[in-house]
Amino acid sequence: MLSEAIVRPAESVRAWASGCLPPLLDGAVSDLLYGAPQALMALARAHGSPYHLLWPDVLRQNVEAFRAVLHRHRVPFELFYGAKVNKSQALVRAAVGCGIGVDASSIYELRDALAAGVDPRRVCATGPAKTAAFHAELLARDCLISVDSVQEFWALERRNQHGPETRVLLRYRPAGSQASRFGMGGDELLHCLRQLAQTRNRLRFQGFHFHLGGYDYAQRVLAVAELAPHVEAARYLGLEPRMIDIGGGLPIRYVEADAYESYLGRQASGHYRNGRVPASFYPYGGRVGACEWLDRFLESPLQDGASVAQYLQANELTLAIEPGRSLADQTGISVFQVNGVKALPQGRHVIFVEGSSFSACETWFASEYLVDPILVSASAQAPAATFSAYIAGHSCLDDDVITNRLIEFPRTVQAGDLLVYANTAGYQMDLLENEFHRHPMPRRLVARCGARALADFDIDEPRSD
Ligand SMILES: *Cc1c(COP(=O)(O)O)cnc(C)c1O
């Protein structure tokens, strides 16, 4: 099945950064890519294509970086790993292992977190449509529950008539998100607060939650400002708010900002195989990473001359954050082997890889992963040439295209070569993955510290049923 190109001597394997949007790479990843690319070939032989590599150690570093910012601002905090970002159990275990909680929005994510040894009291359950079974398990384990609606509030009251008290947050729908179906407006919050204030209620109020689309910290500052009167109202009713959970959405940087802005400024329909520039992109080349974002959020003025951090301190409120993508930053790459290359009119090519766009899925959201894949040539003798190609999957769907953008490669791409998509752990690699055409699910492999060879990778541990 695999081309003979990959059984050539290991020394001939080389990695080439290509095109104009080369990925920012963590040291562990670039060591492997540029220092030991033959290991990537060996992994393809052993595990097929595509496969995903994960570095749980990098997630631990990301947690430490957040903690450093939060300590510096002296705010009490609680971190919850937004587990939906990636299906790797090793990442859940890494998060739990460094002592943070987990944001679970299904019974399965909850079970994965429990299997990883989480203290159930450090699970925060979000999601707008929790089933009765999910509620029951959350209640039985004393997890923190973010209540999305008045209806959910009533259901929880009904379902919790006998057990011990349960801690709840109320999810707020900020003024800037009126079209959203998530969370509650001011009147609904007040209704819930009044119910919670009744002494017979078995739901114990902890505070407020929101989660916004977009990546703007100023929007979160506004939402906290909107919540301040509700914090007051809760106190007036005799409740003790102790947490504000600002959800996730902390941005990460995939490519250099200058390169990115320059690309956006000159891209045109001719750069895409379908002649269409997508209407929107993730801000791949933003100037602010997650830690700086958090820094700016905390030092932003909120009210009466006080910053967000000072407001939280003065009100003895714990800041909760539920980062998904930003905790998964640089924790994974996805590797596709080239099946064949076909010449097209106008000097273009299409590269067919073994694998599908479900394993690198941005195009399914009418957008594009604006990060160039790195070419690992099976042969160092591959002719140097500008080689313009888009990248298609192996299925018979016309839309099974991983990269619509025509990538300029520095070498001719040949069957047996590898294309490495960097930094895919944040939703890209497995959000839509499936067994279409009966292809087996791609392997997820976990790197040990300093991994440079086949033997340094283990198969990811299984998830719970
Ligand atoms: C998805 C989600 C998150 C994580 O968002 P990221 O953008 O990955 O950080 C956090 N909280 C809630 C409620 C979510 O739905």
The ligand as an SDF file (V2000), in Angstrom:
LIG
                    3D

 15 15  0  0  0  0  0  0  0  0999 V2000
  -15.9040   25.3210   23.5580 C   0  0  0  0  0  0  0  0  0  0  0  0
  -16.0360   25.9280   24.8960 C   0  0  0  0  0  0  0  0  0  0  0  0
  -14.9000   26.3080   25.6020 C   0  0  0  0  0  0  0  0  0  0  0  0
  -13.5000   26.2540   25.0120 C   0  0  0  0  0  0  0  0  0  0  0  0
  -13.3450   27.2090   24.0040 O   0  0  0  0  0  0  0  0  0  0  0  0
  -11.9100   27.4600   23.2930 P   0  0  0  0  0  0  0  0  0  0  0  0
  -12.2130   28.4620   22.2470 O   0  0  0  0  0  0  0  0  0  0  0  0
  -11.4660   26.1570   22.7450 O   0  0  0  0  0  0  0  0  0  0  0  0
  -11.0020   27.9760   24.3460 O   0  0  0  0  0  0  0  0  0  0  0  0
  -15.0640   26.7860   26.8900 C   0  0  0  0  0  0  0  0  0  0  0  0
  -16.2880   26.8810   27.4550 N   0  0  0  0  0  0  0  0  0  0  0  0
  -17.4200   26.5490   26.7850 C   0  0  0  0  0  0  0  0  0  0  0  0
  -18.7340   26.6950   27.4620 C   0  0  0  0  0  0  0  0  0  0  0  0
  -17.3310   26.0590   25.4970 C   0  0  0  0  0  0  0  0  0  0  0  0
  -18.4510   25.7360   24.8330 O   0  0  0  0  0  0  0  0  0  0  0  0
  1  2  1  0
  2  3  1  0
  2 14  2  0
  3  4  1  0
  3 10  2  0
  4  5  1  0
  5  6  1  0
  6  7  2  0
  6  8  1  0
  6  9  1  0
 10 11  1  0
 11 12  2  0
 12 13  1  0
 12 14  1  0
 14 15  1  0
M  END
$$$$
